Amino acid sequence: MLIKADPTLSRLNIGLFIIAFMAGIIFIPSCKQVSNKNPEHTPLLDSVLDKANSLVNSGQTKRAEQYLDSVYRTIPNPGTIDLWRKYEHKVNFYLLYQRNVELASEYADSMIKILEDQSEIYPAEYAKSIFSRSEVLMEQKRHTEAFNSYYQGKTFARQYLDSCNSYEFSYKLGLAKYRQGKYLEAIPFLKQSYTEGGTCDKNDSFEKTFSARQRNLNNIALCFERAGMPDSAVIYYEQALAFIDANPVKNTSRQPFIEVAKGVILGNLGGAYAAINRDSLAEHCLLQSIKTKGRPQYDLPHAETAKIKLAKLYPKTGRSNQTEQLLNQLDTYLATPENNNSSVAEHIRLQYYQLKWKYYDELAQTAPAYHYS
């Protein structure tokens, strides 16, 4: 599973990818909206967005949406960046959870509009606005336009930001190549992003110094895996885990994110081990991933992807009964209404059908095998 930006990360992984935002009453921003000079509410919104992220990661997307909007309604005069942060998270929400590209596009336009006369005052936010628009274009399958837009953002970042603050834009260029299926072409951008993150000061944000760098190592590995090079993938997955272990974070509030990140990497590593027939190591990593990500308040969808990989592994070792148990767990997950409208659930459902088809086919039960096929 590709790790996307953590909510604090663009404030994207989901990371996964792991992102949060939300809303009770749908608010459609106007393209005529202009920036204002009201005071910002940064500490308050940091806390609010972190809580919303936790709700999303535990599968409570509707509740998280309602919570975020309810807080914003209590702020009588939100500042420019207050509003910009809301629009940014709305773009992510409608792209990744509601899959409403039209609304995501409107919020992306509002991100740019609110800063268009202040791009040099808020260069990092303006560059991110360009990338949000680029992600909408990518979702619309307008790949050439999207890559050109990403590159525009990177050019702006080079002019107004230092290397430390350019890391995310290199990452996005790599992500654009990844989404086009150009996995080996994505790797240099991801490596550049990792290197740029290394220029940040130790007192810089958690996102810059920790979460982005481990994410880049994981995603480099994923590119190698998708390119049919699992041996190289194993090397970078192991490097990602080593990076986490070598950089302990004292802030206990960050622990859930760190545990989820390790769980995602372990799940990916387990899949790579399975691809090179190191089955015992694969099983160990996948079980650890499921144990980590299957806990309340942690990353439930990614735990299901690890179960898919484990369900594929067990028949190789003659444990079809354990495969059946995993399939039953996946069935329960997919039956939950909140899991029915995400790209992750769609991916899980397709693989679930494939596994059920092969499971019944091996049992010579033609009717259910045909049904799932």
C-alpha positions as a printed NumPy array, in Angstrom:
array([[  0.   ,   0.   ,   0.   ],
       [  1.337,   3.346,  -0.973],
       [  1.888,   5.634,   2.002],
       [  0.216,   8.923,   1.312],
       [  0.696,  12.162,   3.123],
       [ -0.216,  12.138,   6.762],
       [ -2.83 ,  14.758,   7.636],
       [ -0.087,  16.713,   9.256],
       [  1.58 ,  16.092,   6.052],
       [  0.066,  18.368,   3.768],
       [ -1.85 ,  18.665,   6.624],
       [ -2.022,  13.472,   2.2  ],
       [ -1.814,   8.334,   3.942],
       [ -2.375,   7.783,   3.619],
       [ -0.919,   7.007,   3.565],
       [ -1.586,   6.741,   3.617],
       [ -1.64 ,   7.214,   2.807],
       [ -3.595,   8.851,   6.77 ],
       [ -5.472,  12.212,   6.254],
       [ -8.235,  14.141,   7.904],
       [-10.664,  16.878,   7.285],
       [-14.455,  16.802,   7.545],
       [-17.836,  18.546,   7.382],
       [-21.416,  18.434,   8.678],
       [-23.019,  20.931,   6.349],
       [-21.542,  20.819,   2.863],
       [-19.861,  24.136,   2.173],
       [-19.047,  24.906,  -1.449],
       [-16.393,  27.625,  -1.679],
       [-16.904,  30.494,  -4.074],
       [-14.267,  31.24 ,  -6.673],
       [-14.806,  34.918,  -5.826],
       [-13.505,  34.404,  -2.323],
       [-10.636,  36.679,  -1.356],
       [ -8.058,  36.545,   1.406],
       [ -8.478,  38.508,   4.616],
       [ -6.326,  39.874,   7.417],
       [ -8.135,  38.26 ,  10.316],
       [ -5.934,  36.605,  12.963],
       [ -5.002,  32.967,  12.449],
       [ -6.02 ,  30.168,  14.828],
       [ -3.073,  27.845,  14.233],
       [ -2.831,  26.031,  17.624],
       [ -6.588,  25.417,  17.704],
       [ -6.689,  24.032,  14.171],
       [ -3.591,  21.895,  14.73 ],
       [ -5.479,  20.159,  17.536],
       [ -8.742,  19.977,  15.603],
       [ -7.145,  18.507,  12.494],
       [ -5.209,  15.957,  14.561],
       [ -8.447,  14.798,  16.197],
       [-10.192,  14.664,  12.841],
       [ -7.324,  12.546,  11.526],
       [ -7.754,  10.072,  14.353],
       [-11.458,   9.759,  13.576],
       [-10.753,   9.14 ,   9.895],
       [ -8.072,   6.557,  10.663],
       [-10.542,   4.658,  12.833],
       [-13.094,   4.587,  10.002],
       [-15.374,   7.331,  11.383],
       [-15.251,   9.537,   8.288],
       [-18.721,  11.068,   8.643],
       [-18.176,  11.902,  12.284],
       [-14.814,  13.467,  11.464],
       [-16.412,  15.576,   8.735],
       [-19.106,  16.819,  11.094],
       [-16.576,  17.566,  13.811],
       [-14.311,  19.688,  11.599],
       [-17.132,  21.782,  10.197],
       [-18.683,  22.3  ,  13.623],
       [-15.426,  23.764,  14.908],
       [-15.048,  26.062,  11.923],
       [-18.551,  27.389,  12.533],
       [-17.408,  28.552,  15.987],
       [-14.631,  30.716,  14.491],
       [-16.335,  34.031,  13.654],
       [-13.511,  35.511,  11.579],
       [-11.139,  32.794,  10.34 ],
       [ -7.808,  33.978,   8.951],
       [ -6.508,  33.469,   5.449],
       [ -4.524,  30.36 ,   6.336],
       [ -7.351,  29.073,   8.544],
       [ -9.568,  29.   ,   5.459],
       [ -6.795,  27.72 ,   3.226],
       [ -6.219,  24.751,   5.537],
       [ -9.89 ,  23.894,   5.449],
       [ -9.958,  24.01 ,   1.654],
       [ -6.831,  21.852,   1.463],
       [ -8.346,  19.17 ,   3.639],
       [-11.623,  19.315,   1.773],
       [ -9.766,  18.585,  -1.46 ],
       [ -8.212,  15.522,   0.146],
       [-11.514,  14.469,   1.678],
       [-13.46 ,  14.612,  -1.572],
       [-10.692,  12.968,  -3.563],
       [ -9.857,  10.14 ,  -1.182],
       [-13.065,   9.428,   0.724],
       [-16.13 ,  10.824,  -1.027],
       [-14.667,  10.505,  -4.529],
       [-16.384,  13.66 ,  -5.653],
       [-13.919,  15.179,  -8.112],
       [-16.179,  18.119,  -8.94 ],
       [-16.256,  19.361,  -5.336],
       [-12.545,  18.627,  -4.932],
       [-11.888,  20.794,  -7.986],
       [-13.905,  23.678,  -6.533],
       [-11.988,  23.575,  -3.262],
       [ -8.664,  23.376,  -5.127],
       [ -9.65 ,  26.505,  -7.058],
       [-10.473,  28.217,  -3.765],
       [ -7.057,  27.309,  -2.348],
       [ -5.417,  29.155,  -5.222],
       [ -7.906,  32.038,  -5.281],
       [ -7.501,  32.92 ,  -1.623],
       [ -3.719,  33.248,  -2.035],
       [ -3.377,  34.533,  -5.594],
       [ -2.438,  38.073,  -4.492],
       [ -0.228,  36.82 ,  -1.658],
       [  1.759,  33.997,  -3.248],
       [  5.073,  35.524,  -2.159],
       [  3.816,  36.012,   1.399],
       [  2.651,  32.395,   1.658],
       [  4.902,  30.609,  -0.879],
       [  4.683,  27.118,   0.69 ],
       [  0.889,  27.244,   0.851],
       [  0.627,  28.622,  -2.677],
       [  2.849,  25.876,  -4.059],
       [  0.734,  23.27 ,  -2.249],
       [ -2.347,  24.853,  -3.81 ],
       [ -0.9  ,  24.241,  -7.246],
       [ -0.285,  20.638,  -6.305],
       [ -3.818,  20.171,  -5.022],
       [ -5.066,  21.351,  -8.395],
       [ -2.608,  18.918,  -9.986],
       [ -4.019,  16.031,  -7.957],
       [ -7.514,  16.871,  -9.151],
       [ -6.244,  16.804, -12.741],
       [ -4.606,  13.446, -12.063],
       [ -7.858,  12.071, -10.67 ],
       [ -9.577,  13.264, -13.834],
       [ -7.025,  11.2  , -15.814],
       [ -5.636,  14.349, -17.41 ],
       [ -2.133,  13.037, -16.856],
       [ -0.127,  15.359, -19.081],
       [ -1.849,  18.455, -17.691],
       [ -1.35 ,  17.131, -14.167],
       [  2.377,  16.535, -14.581],
       [  2.835,  19.989, -16.137],
       [  0.949,  21.499, -13.206],
       [  3.128,  19.588, -10.721],
       [  6.194,  20.873, -12.514],
       [  4.856,  24.432, -12.336],
       [  4.562,  24.018,  -8.585],
       [  8.098,  22.637,  -8.333],
       [  9.441,  25.583, -10.36 ],
       [  7.669,  28.022,  -8.041],
       [  9.077,  26.165,  -5.02 ],
       [ 12.64 ,  26.356,  -6.357],
       [ 12.303,  30.121,  -6.697],
       [ 10.756,  30.901,  -3.329],
       [ 11.556,  27.978,  -1.015],
       [ 14.718,  26.31 ,   0.249],
       [ 15.532,  22.607,  -0.252],
       [ 13.905,  21.617,   3.006],
       [ 10.619,  23.152,   1.934],
       [ 10.803,  21.712,  -1.576],
       [ 10.745,  18.055,  -0.515],
       [  6.986,  17.664,  -0.836],
       [  6.951,  18.942,  -4.384],
       [  9.571,  16.43 ,  -5.518],
       [  7.443,  13.782,  -3.801],
       [  4.362,  14.884,  -5.721],
       [  6.208,  14.669,  -9.043],
       [  7.194,  11.121,  -8.133],
       [  3.621,  10.358,  -7.156],
       [  2.418,  11.651, -10.529],
       [  4.769,   9.275, -12.33 ],
       [  3.672,   6.437, -10.031],
       [  0.015,   7.021, -10.847],
       [  0.852,   6.874, -14.537],
       [  2.431,   3.463, -13.992],
       [  5.914,   4.851, -14.708],
       [  7.391,   3.339, -11.576],
       [ 11.087,   3.516, -12.404],
       [ 10.693,   7.127, -13.567],
       [  9.112,   7.967, -10.206],
       [ 12.085,   6.767,  -8.173],
       [ 14.526,   9.667,  -8.887],
       [ 11.904,  12.202,  -7.75 ],
       [ 11.248,  10.229,  -4.554],
       [ 14.971,   9.943,  -3.851],
       [ 15.334,  13.675,  -4.413],
       [ 12.509,  14.3  ,  -1.96 ],
       [ 14.217,  12.081,   0.626],
       [ 17.508,  13.974,   0.157],
       [ 15.81 ,  17.37 ,   0.385],
       [ 14.127,  16.3  ,   3.607],
       [ 17.581,  15.545,   5.007],
       [ 18.477,  19.245,   4.757],
       [ 15.81 ,  20.191,   7.296],
       [ 16.845,  21.251,  10.772],
       [ 16.145,  18.844,  13.616],
       [ 13.789,  21.439,  15.066],
       [ 11.662,  21.503,  11.921],
       [  8.238,  19.865,  11.858],
       [  7.582,  16.193,  12.46 ],
       [  6.29 ,  15.947,   8.901],
       [  9.53 ,  17.261,   7.383],
       [ 12.029,  15.453,   9.588],
       [ 10.275,  12.128,  10.076],
       [  7.022,  11.189,   8.364],
       [  7.937,  12.396,   4.858],
       [ 11.34 ,  10.722,   4.87 ],
       [ 10.105,   7.277,   5.954],
       [  7.248,   7.631,   3.472],
       [  9.683,   8.273,   0.624],
       [ 11.715,   5.164,   1.451],
       [  8.531,   3.081,   1.554],
       [  7.343,   4.485,  -1.751],
       [ 10.694,   3.932,  -3.474],
       [ 10.369,   0.305,  -2.412],
       [  6.814,   0.152,  -3.69 ],
       [  7.94 ,   1.486,  -7.076],
       [ 10.552,  -1.265,  -7.327],
       [  7.933,  -3.847,  -6.335],
       [  5.455,  -2.62 ,  -8.95 ],
       [  8.251,  -2.631, -11.531],
       [  8.805,  -6.349, -10.883],
       [ 11.952,  -5.921,  -8.799],
       [ 10.986,  -7.351,  -5.374],
       [ 14.611,  -7.866,  -4.266],
       [ 15.254,  -4.119,  -4.56 ],
       [ 11.92 ,  -3.432,  -2.9  ],
       [ 12.93 ,  -5.482,   0.141],
       [ 16.078,  -3.37 ,   0.545],
       [ 14.151,  -0.095,   0.704],
       [ 11.335,  -1.439,   2.889],
       [ 13.99 ,  -2.569,   5.356],
       [ 15.623,   0.858,   5.134],
       [ 12.286,   2.498,   5.915],
       [ 11.875,   0.388,   9.055],
       [ 15.482,   1.075,  10.051],
       [ 14.884,   4.809,   9.616],
       [ 11.915,   4.696,  12.001],
       [ 13.874,   2.716,  14.603],
       [ 16.896,   5.031,  14.32 ],
       [ 14.802,   8.174,  14.815],
       [ 12.711,   7.735,  17.968],
       [ 10.066,  10.38 ,  18.519],
       [  9.534,  11.519,  22.082],
       [  6.156,  13.16 ,  21.497],
       [  3.663,  10.487,  22.591],
       [  0.863,  12.06 ,  20.536],
       [  2.759,  10.997,  17.407],
       [  2.912,   7.358,  18.465],
       [ -0.265,   6.225,  16.679],
       [  1.019,   7.602,  13.379],
       [  4.409,   5.929,  13.883],
       [  2.788,   2.589,  14.68 ],
       [  0.556,   2.842,  11.605],
       [  3.53 ,   3.754,   9.407],
       [  5.436,   0.701,  10.651],
       [  2.363,  -1.433,  10.071],
       [  2.037,  -0.216,   6.477],
       [  5.712,  -0.889,   5.764],
       [  5.584,  -4.322,   7.399],
       [  2.572,  -5.204,   5.254],
       [  4.401,  -4.101,   2.126],
       [  7.572,  -5.916,   3.165],
       [  5.575,  -9.087,   3.791],
       [  4.22 ,  -8.93 ,   0.258],
       [  7.727,  -8.432,  -1.156],
       [  9.088, -11.364,   0.857],
       [  6.263, -13.536,  -0.467],
       [  7.183, -12.543,  -4.027],
       [ 10.712, -13.929,  -3.535],
       [  9.407, -17.051,  -1.734],
       [ 10.676, -16.15 ,   1.727],
       [  7.379, -17.359,   3.126],
       [  8.179, -17.533,   6.84 ],
       [  9.458, -13.946,   6.872],
       [  6.456, -12.893,   4.81 ],
       [  4.031, -14.434,   7.3  ],
       [  5.82 , -12.85 ,  10.263],
       [  5.698,  -9.351,   8.726],
       [  2.06 ,  -9.653,   7.663],
       [  0.928, -10.873,  11.079],
       [  2.777,  -7.986,  12.727],
       [  1.173,  -5.56 ,  10.286],
       [ -2.327,  -6.881,  11.008],
       [ -1.695,  -6.768,  14.759],
       [ -0.567,  -3.135,  14.588],
       [ -3.124,  -1.737,  12.176],
       [ -6.131,  -3.703,  13.343],
       [ -6.323,  -1.958,  16.697],
       [ -8.971,   0.678,  17.423],
       [ -7.967,   4.222,  16.371],
       [ -5.369,   2.786,  14.021],
       [ -5.372,   2.241,  10.281],
       [ -8.107,  -0.356,   9.731],
       [ -8.256,  -0.373,   5.888],
       [ -4.549,  -1.111,   5.544],
       [ -4.874,  -4.036,   7.946],
       [ -7.304,  -5.576,   5.461],
       [ -4.759,  -5.345,   2.641],
       [ -2.306,  -7.28 ,   4.801],
       [ -4.993,  -9.936,   5.339],
       [ -5.39 , -10.202,   1.564],
       [ -1.67 , -10.894,   1.195],
       [ -1.742, -13.425,   4.016],
       [ -4.779, -15.15 ,   2.505],
       [ -2.787, -15.559,  -0.708],
       [  0.193, -16.933,   1.217],
       [ -1.554, -19.596,   3.314],
       [ -2.596, -21.922,   0.451],
       [  1.079, -22.21 ,  -0.521],
       [  1.69 , -23.838,   2.853],
       [ -1.459, -25.981,   2.876],
       [ -3.463, -23.901,   5.37 ],
       [ -6.712, -23.341,   3.528],
       [ -8.682, -23.317,   6.788],
       [ -6.802, -20.181,   7.879],
       [ -7.5  , -18.637,   4.49 ],
       [-11.207, -19.141,   5.123],
       [-10.969, -17.341,   8.474],
       [ -9.322, -14.345,   6.831],
       [-11.931, -14.274,   4.069],
       [-14.686, -14.188,   6.701],
       [-12.986, -11.229,   8.375],
       [-12.71 ,  -9.43 ,   5.04 ],
       [-16.381, -10.104,   4.36 ],
       [-17.291,  -8.415,   7.653],
       [-15.131,  -5.399,   6.82 ],
       [-16.635,  -4.978,   3.341],
       [-20.183,  -5.286,   4.69 ],
       [-19.737,  -2.104,   6.743],
       [-21.441,   0.826,   4.91 ],
       [-18.63 ,   3.307,   5.641],
       [-16.193,   1.043,   3.784],
       [-18.169,   1.09 ,   0.55 ],
       [-17.042,   4.373,  -1.019],
       [-13.264,   4.432,  -1.054],
       [-10.641,   3.367,  -3.564],
       [ -8.997,   1.251,  -0.852],
       [-12.208,  -0.716,  -0.238],
       [-12.702,  -1.154,  -3.984],
       [ -9.208,  -2.598,  -4.285],
       [ -9.813,  -4.904,  -1.313],
       [-13.183,  -6.027,  -2.691],
       [-11.743,  -6.986,  -6.073],
       [ -8.987,  -9.07 ,  -4.487],
       [-11.502, -10.56 ,  -2.058],
       [-13.6  , -11.771,  -5.019],
       [-10.507, -13.261,  -6.652],
       [ -9.552, -15.088,  -3.472],
       [-13.089, -16.447,  -2.978],
       [-13.173, -17.597,  -6.584],
       [ -9.901, -19.515,  -6.24 ],
       [-10.859, -20.825,  -2.79 ],
       [-14.101, -22.404,  -4.049],
       [-12.44 , -23.542,  -7.252],
       [ -9.885, -25.535,  -5.228],
       [-12.778, -27.1  ,  -3.294],
       [-14.418, -28.042,  -6.631],
       [-17.521, -26.026,  -5.714],
       [-18.317, -24.727,  -9.156],
       [-21.378, -22.588,  -8.458],
       [-19.857, -20.244,  -5.824],
       [-16.539, -20.199,  -7.743],
       [-18.391, -19.038, -10.847],
       [-20.315, -16.45 ,  -8.821],
       [-17.147, -14.814,  -7.449],
       [-15.386, -15.085, -10.794]])
